[in-house]
Amino acid sequence: MRRVTRQFALCLENRGNEASLIRGKVYRILPDVQAAKDDLIRVVDESGEDYLFAKKQFAFVNLPQAVKRRMLAIERAS
């Protein structure tokens, strides 16, 4: 069985979504094949819920495993 890896992305642009996204913040990305076909990504935003945003608003980042674990732990504690 293939292990699903969690992805993260850095918000580069939040125009029109200022309450949902903070520029310069790294967000967790949830897999969404259908959204990807439309150049969208599913992001867990400031509300703690997942929503679709334009892919061009973000830069995907590769984080060390230890950092990923800590970020997910922080998210769960919130």
N, CA, C and O atoms as CSV, one atom per row, in Angstrom:
chain,resi,resn,atom,element,x,y,z
A,1,MET,N,N,0.834,-1.189,0.000
A,1,MET,CA,C,0.000,0.000,0.000
A,1,MET,C,C,0.877,1.249,0.000
A,1,MET,O,O,1.822,1.358,0.782
A,2,ARG,N,N,0.557,2.176,-0.874
A,2,ARG,CA,C,1.336,3.408,-0.983
A,2,ARG,C,C,0.962,4.369,0.133
A,2,ARG,O,O,-0.217,4.613,0.388
A,3,ARG,N,N,1.964,4.903,0.787
A,3,ARG,CA,C,1.742,5.853,1.873
A,3,ARG,C,C,1.459,7.245,1.310
A,3,ARG,O,O,2.191,7.732,0.448
A,4,VAL,N,N,0.415,7.872,1.792
A,4,VAL,CA,C,0.067,9.221,1.352
A,4,VAL,C,C,0.967,10.205,2.082
A,4,VAL,O,O,1.045,10.193,3.311
A,5,THR,N,N,1.644,11.053,1.324
A,5,THR,CA,C,2.498,12.056,1.955
A,5,THR,C,C,1.747,13.367,2.022
A,5,THR,O,O,1.054,13.752,1.080
A,6,ARG,N,N,1.885,14.020,3.096
A,6,ARG,CA,C,1.245,15.331,3.251
A,6,ARG,C,C,2.126,16.368,2.596
A,6,ARG,O,O,3.350,16.334,2.720
A,7,GLN,N,N,1.500,17.278,1.906
A,7,GLN,CA,C,2.235,18.342,1.246
A,7,GLN,C,C,1.987,19.652,1.963
A,7,GLN,O,O,0.980,19.845,2.644
A,8,PHE,N,N,2.931,20.530,1.784
A,8,PHE,CA,C,2.828,21.861,2.359
A,8,PHE,C,C,3.143,22.884,1.282
A,8,PHE,O,O,3.889,22.610,0.342
A,9,ALA,N,N,2.556,24.077,1.434
A,9,ALA,CA,C,2.790,25.141,0.469
A,9,ALA,C,C,2.878,26.475,1.185
A,9,ALA,O,O,2.196,26.717,2.181
A,10,LEU,N,N,3.727,27.325,0.659
A,10,LEU,CA,C,3.934,28.672,1.175
A,10,LEU,C,C,3.003,29.618,0.432
A,10,LEU,O,O,2.991,29.644,-0.798
A,11,CYS,N,N,2.229,30.389,1.174
A,11,CYS,CA,C,1.317,31.358,0.564
A,11,CYS,C,C,2.116,32.564,0.066
A,11,CYS,O,O,2.800,33.233,0.840
A,12,LEU,N,N,2.019,32.828,-1.228
A,12,LEU,CA,C,2.714,33.962,-1.829
A,12,LEU,C,C,1.771,35.131,-2.094
A,12,LEU,O,O,2.201,36.283,-2.151
A,13,GLU,N,N,0.490,34.831,-2.254
A,13,GLU,CA,C,-0.494,35.864,-2.598
A,13,GLU,C,C,-1.816,35.548,-1.919
A,13,GLU,O,O,-2.319,34.429,-2.017
A,14,ASN,N,N,-2.381,36.540,-1.227
A,14,ASN,CA,C,-3.664,36.329,-0.539
A,14,ASN,C,C,-4.732,37.349,-0.934
A,14,ASN,O,O,-5.763,37.456,-0.270
A,15,ARG,N,N,-4.492,38.087,-1.997
A,15,ARG,CA,C,-5.434,39.126,-2.423
A,15,ARG,C,C,-6.834,38.531,-2.608
A,15,ARG,O,O,-7.019,37.569,-3.354
A,16,GLY,N,N,-7.802,39.113,-1.924
A,16,GLY,CA,C,-9.170,38.625,-1.972
A,16,GLY,C,C,-9.462,37.545,-0.939
A,16,GLY,O,O,-10.615,37.158,-0.745
A,17,ASN,N,N,-8.420,37.062,-0.282
A,17,ASN,CA,C,-8.564,36.010,0.734
A,17,ASN,C,C,-7.799,36.372,2.003
A,17,ASN,O,O,-7.280,35.491,2.689
A,18,GLU,N,N,-7.727,37.668,2.319
A,18,GLU,CA,C,-6.913,38.128,3.434
A,18,GLU,C,C,-7.309,37.517,4.774
A,18,GLU,O,O,-6.448,37.311,5.629
A,19,ALA,N,N,-8.575,37.228,4.973
A,19,ALA,CA,C,-9.031,36.635,6.239
A,19,ALA,C,C,-8.729,35.144,6.300
A,19,ALA,O,O,-8.685,34.564,7.385
A,20,SER,N,N,-8.522,34.525,5.155
A,20,SER,CA,C,-8.319,33.075,5.097
A,20,SER,C,C,-6.862,32.666,5.002
A,20,SER,O,O,-6.483,31.588,5.461
A,21,LEU,N,N,-6.045,33.523,4.408
A,21,LEU,CA,C,-4.646,33.180,4.155
A,21,LEU,C,C,-3.722,34.303,4.606
A,21,LEU,O,O,-4.047,35.484,4.484
A,22,ILE,N,N,-2.579,33.917,5.124
A,22,ILE,CA,C,-1.553,34.881,5.524
A,22,ILE,C,C,-0.355,34.700,4.604
A,22,ILE,O,O,0.216,33.613,4.518
A,23,ARG,N,N,0.024,35.783,3.912
A,23,ARG,CA,C,1.210,35.692,3.042
A,23,ARG,C,C,2.420,35.332,3.866
A,23,ARG,O,O,2.624,35.862,4.958
A,24,GLY,N,N,3.225,34.422,3.335
A,24,GLY,CA,C,4.446,34.005,4.009
A,24,GLY,C,C,4.252,32.838,4.957
A,24,GLY,O,O,5.223,32.345,5.531
A,25,LYS,N,N,3.026,32.390,5.134
A,25,LYS,CA,C,2.750,31.266,6.028
A,25,LYS,C,C,2.697,29.964,5.230
A,25,LYS,O,O,2.244,29.936,4.085
A,26,VAL,N,N,3.169,28.889,5.860
A,26,VAL,CA,C,3.127,27.566,5.246
A,26,VAL,C,C,1.831,26.879,5.664
A,26,VAL,O,O,1.492,26.825,6.846
A,27,TYR,N,N,1.114,26.355,4.672
A,27,TYR,CA,C,-0.173,25.689,4.902
A,27,TYR,C,C,-0.111,24.226,4.487
A,27,TYR,O,O,0.674,23.838,3.622
A,28,ARG,N,N,-0.952,23.431,5.122
A,28,ARG,CA,C,-1.067,22.021,4.758
A,28,ARG,C,C,-1.988,21.904,3.552
A,28,ARG,O,O,-3.015,22.577,3.465
A,29,ILE,N,N,-1.602,21.045,2.634
A,29,ILE,CA,C,-2.356,20.794,1.411
A,29,ILE,C,C,-2.966,19.402,1.505
A,29,ILE,O,O,-2.295,18.444,1.890
A,30,LEU,N,N,-4.239,19.299,1.151
A,30,LEU,CA,C,-4.912,18.003,1.108
A,30,LEU,C,C,-5.032,17.558,-0.344
A,30,LEU,O,O,-5.287,18.381,-1.223
A,31,PRO,N,N,-4.850,16.262,-0.605
A,31,PRO,CA,C,-4.956,15.783,-1.988
A,31,PRO,C,C,-6.372,16.004,-2.543
A,31,PRO,O,O,-7.364,15.748,-1.860
A,32,ASP,N,N,-6.444,16.477,-3.774
A,32,ASP,CA,C,-7.717,16.657,-4.448
A,32,ASP,C,C,-7.451,16.596,-5.947
A,32,ASP,O,O,-7.107,17.602,-6.568
A,33,VAL,N,N,-7.613,15.422,-6.514
A,33,VAL,CA,C,-7.299,15.191,-7.918
A,33,VAL,C,C,-8.162,16.053,-8.831
A,33,VAL,O,O,-7.663,16.623,-9.801
A,34,GLN,N,N,-9.439,16.151,-8.532
A,34,GLN,CA,C,-10.353,16.939,-9.369
A,34,GLN,C,C,-9.966,18.420,-9.359
A,34,GLN,O,O,-9.965,19.067,-10.406
A,35,ALA,N,N,-9.642,18.951,-8.197
A,35,ALA,CA,C,-9.249,20.359,-8.093
A,35,ALA,C,C,-7.968,20.626,-8.888
A,35,ALA,O,O,-7.839,21.660,-9.544
A,36,ALA,N,N,-7.027,19.687,-8.822
A,36,ALA,CA,C,-5.756,19.853,-9.527
A,36,ALA,C,C,-5.965,20.017,-11.028
A,36,ALA,O,O,-5.197,20.716,-11.690
A,37,LYS,N,N,-6.989,19.383,-11.563
A,37,LYS,CA,C,-7.292,19.507,-12.995
A,37,LYS,C,C,-7.675,20.935,-13.357
A,37,LYS,O,O,-7.536,21.342,-14.510
A,38,ASP,N,N,-8.151,21.690,-12.391
A,38,ASP,CA,C,-8.554,23.088,-12.607
A,38,ASP,C,C,-7.532,24.073,-12.047
A,38,ASP,O,O,-7.849,25.244,-11.838
A,39,ASP,N,N,-6.295,23.602,-11.799
A,39,ASP,CA,C,-5.215,24.431,-11.235
A,39,ASP,C,C,-5.577,25.016,-9.878
A,39,ASP,O,O,-5.236,26.157,-9.566
A,40,LEU,N,N,-6.280,24.209,-9.071
A,40,LEU,CA,C,-6.640,24.586,-7.713
A,40,LEU,C,C,-5.982,23.611,-6.749
A,40,LEU,O,O,-5.669,22.478,-7.115
A,41,ILE,N,N,-5.776,24.059,-5.514
A,41,ILE,CA,C,-5.291,23.161,-4.461
A,41,ILE,C,C,-6.191,23.320,-3.242
A,41,ILE,O,O,-6.735,24.395,-2.987
A,42,ARG,N,N,-6.336,22.240,-2.504
A,42,ARG,CA,C,-7.161,22.238,-1.295
A,42,ARG,C,C,-6.243,22.531,-0.112
A,42,ARG,O,O,-5.337,21.756,0.194
A,43,VAL,N,N,-6.492,23.659,0.548
A,43,VAL,CA,C,-5.631,24.165,1.620
A,43,VAL,C,C,-6.413,24.227,2.929
A,43,VAL,O,O,-7.572,24.644,2.949
A,44,VAL,N,N,-5.775,23.812,4.018
A,44,VAL,CA,C,-6.353,24.016,5.349
A,44,VAL,C,C,-5.982,25.447,5.736
A,44,VAL,O,O,-4.824,25.734,6.039
A,45,ASP,N,N,-6.972,26.341,5.722
A,45,ASP,CA,C,-6.697,27.773,5.896
A,45,ASP,C,C,-6.798,28.210,7.358
A,45,ASP,O,O,-6.817,27.376,8.264
A,46,GLU,N,N,-6.864,29.510,7.573
A,46,GLU,CA,C,-6.877,30.069,8.931
A,46,GLU,C,C,-8.088,29.665,9.756
A,46,GLU,O,O,-8.045,29.714,10.985
A,47,SER,N,N,-9.164,29.267,9.095
A,47,SER,CA,C,-10.357,28.826,9.823
A,47,SER,C,C,-10.195,27.404,10.354
A,47,SER,O,O,-10.982,26.948,11.184
A,48,GLY,N,N,-9.159,26.705,9.863
A,48,GLY,CA,C,-8.955,25.310,10.242
A,48,GLY,C,C,-9.702,24.354,9.340
A,48,GLY,O,O,-9.611,23.137,9.500
A,49,GLU,N,N,-10.445,24.907,8.385
A,49,GLU,CA,C,-11.188,24.101,7.412
A,49,GLU,C,C,-10.424,24.095,6.091
A,49,GLU,O,O,-9.547,24.928,5.864
A,50,ASP,N,N,-10.769,23.144,5.225
A,50,ASP,CA,C,-10.090,23.090,3.933
A,50,ASP,C,C,-10.965,23.719,2.848
A,50,ASP,O,O,-12.174,23.495,2.784
A,51,TYR,N,N,-10.312,24.511,2.004
A,51,TYR,CA,C,-10.981,25.209,0.913
A,51,TYR,C,C,-10.084,25.182,-0.313
A,51,TYR,O,O,-8.882,24.933,-0.208
A,52,LEU,N,N,-10.667,25.435,-1.464
A,52,LEU,CA,C,-9.909,25.479,-2.706
A,52,LEU,C,C,-9.399,26.889,-2.964
A,52,LEU,O,O,-10.114,27.876,-2.790
A,53,PHE,N,N,-8.137,26.951,-3.385
A,53,PHE,CA,C,-7.504,28.214,-3.755
A,53,PHE,C,C,-6.723,27.989,-5.043
A,53,PHE,O,O,-6.385,26.855,-5.385
A,54,ALA,N,N,-6.440,29.076,-5.753
A,54,ALA,CA,C,-5.653,28.990,-6.984
A,54,ALA,C,C,-4.239,28.525,-6.661
A,54,ALA,O,O,-3.594,29.034,-5.745
A,55,LYS,N,N,-3.779,27.565,-7.419
A,55,LYS,CA,C,-2.437,27.002,-7.226
A,55,LYS,C,C,-1.359,28.089,-7.338
A,55,LYS,O,O,-0.340,28.030,-6.651
A,56,LYS,N,N,-1.590,29.075,-8.204
A,56,LYS,CA,C,-0.590,30.118,-8.438
A,56,LYS,C,C,-0.359,31.014,-7.211
A,56,LYS,O,O,0.603,31.782,-7.179
A,57,GLN,N,N,-1.231,30.919,-6.211
A,57,GLN,CA,C,-1.062,31.706,-4.992
A,57,GLN,C,C,-0.016,31.107,-4.051
A,57,GLN,O,O,0.327,31.717,-3.039
A,58,PHE,N,N,0.492,29.916,-4.381
A,58,PHE,CA,C,1.357,29.172,-3.474
A,58,PHE,C,C,2.615,28.665,-4.162
A,58,PHE,O,O,2.676,28.543,-5.385
A,59,ALA,N,N,3.612,28.376,-3.344
A,59,ALA,CA,C,4.813,27.665,-3.787
A,59,ALA,C,C,4.911,26.422,-2.917
A,59,ALA,O,O,4.924,26.518,-1.690
A,60,PHE,N,N,4.980,25.244,-3.554
A,60,PHE,CA,C,5.087,24.005,-2.794
A,60,PHE,C,C,6.463,23.929,-2.140
A,60,PHE,O,O,7.471,24.312,-2.734
A,61,VAL,N,N,6.486,23.430,-0.915
A,61,VAL,CA,C,7.750,23.324,-0.177
A,61,VAL,C,C,7.930,21.898,0.319
A,61,VAL,O,O,6.969,21.222,0.687
A,62,ASN,N,N,9.180,21.457,0.320
A,62,ASN,CA,C,9.538,20.163,0.884
A,62,ASN,C,C,10.170,20.420,2.244
A,62,ASN,O,O,11.204,21.081,2.344
A,63,LEU,N,N,9.554,19.905,3.270
A,63,LEU,CA,C,10.031,20.109,4.635
A,63,LEU,C,C,10.636,18.819,5.175
A,63,LEU,O,O,10.209,17.728,4.796
A,64,PRO,N,N,11.622,18.935,6.053
A,64,PRO,CA,C,12.151,17.736,6.704
A,64,PRO,C,C,11.044,17.033,7.493
A,64,PRO,O,O,10.130,17.684,7.999
A,65,GLN,N,N,11.129,15.719,7.596
A,65,GLN,CA,C,10.101,14.927,8.264
A,65,GLN,C,C,9.842,15.417,9.689
A,65,GLN,O,O,8.690,15.473,10.118
A,66,ALA,N,N,10.888,15.769,10.421
A,66,ALA,CA,C,10.717,16.237,11.802
A,66,ALA,C,C,9.888,17.524,11.853
A,66,ALA,O,O,9.084,17.712,12.766
A,67,VAL,N,N,10.082,18.395,10.883
A,67,VAL,CA,C,9.330,19.649,10.828
A,67,VAL,C,C,7.871,19.358,10.489
A,67,VAL,O,O,6.968,19.953,11.078
A,68,LYS,N,N,7.632,18.448,9.545
A,68,LYS,CA,C,6.259,18.068,9.191
A,68,LYS,C,C,5.520,17.543,10.415
A,68,LYS,O,O,4.376,17.924,10.664
A,69,ARG,N,N,6.171,16.671,11.177
A,69,ARG,CA,C,5.533,16.111,12.375
A,69,ARG,C,C,5.173,17.203,13.367
A,69,ARG,O,O,4.083,17.186,13.939
A,70,ARG,N,N,6.063,18.140,13.573
A,70,ARG,CA,C,5.795,19.232,14.526
A,70,ARG,C,C,4.671,20.138,14.040
A,70,ARG,O,O,3.832,20.566,14.833
A,71,MET,N,N,4.648,20.431,12.754
A,71,MET,CA,C,3.584,21.282,12.208
A,71,MET,C,C,2.229,20.601,12.355
A,71,MET,O,O,1.251,21.254,12.717
A,72,LEU,N,N,2.154,19.317,12.085
A,72,LEU,CA,C,0.899,18.589,12.227
A,72,LEU,C,C,0.475,18.501,13.683
A,72,LEU,O,O,-0.717,18.567,13.984
A,73,ALA,N,N,1.437,18.353,14.595
A,73,ALA,CA,C,1.120,18.328,16.023
A,73,ALA,C,C,0.558,19.671,16.469
A,73,ALA,O,O,-0.388,19.716,17.255
A,74,ILE,N,N,1.122,20.750,15.982
A,74,ILE,CA,C,0.623,22.096,16.309
A,74,ILE,C,C,-0.786,22.259,15.781
A,74,ILE,O,O,-1.648,22.802,16.471
A,75,GLU,N,N,-1.031,21.795,14.566
A,75,GLU,CA,C,-2.364,21.901,13.970
A,75,GLU,C,C,-3.396,21.120,14.792
A,75,GLU,O,O,-4.501,21.610,15.026
A,76,ARG,N,N,-3.041,19.922,15.225
A,76,ARG,CA,C,-3.962,19.114,16.026
A,76,ARG,C,C,-4.258,19.754,17.386
A,76,ARG,O,O,-5.365,19.622,17.907
A,77,ALA,N,N,-3.266,20.448,17.960
A,77,ALA,CA,C,-3.416,21.059,19.271
A,77,ALA,C,C,-4.275,22.330,19.216
A,77,ALA,O,O,-4.809,22.775,20.232
A,78,SER,N,N,-4.395,22.895,18.033
A,78,SER,CA,C,-5.165,24.163,17.879
A,78,SER,C,C,-6.642,23.934,17.941
A,78,SER,O,O,-7.419,24.883,17.830
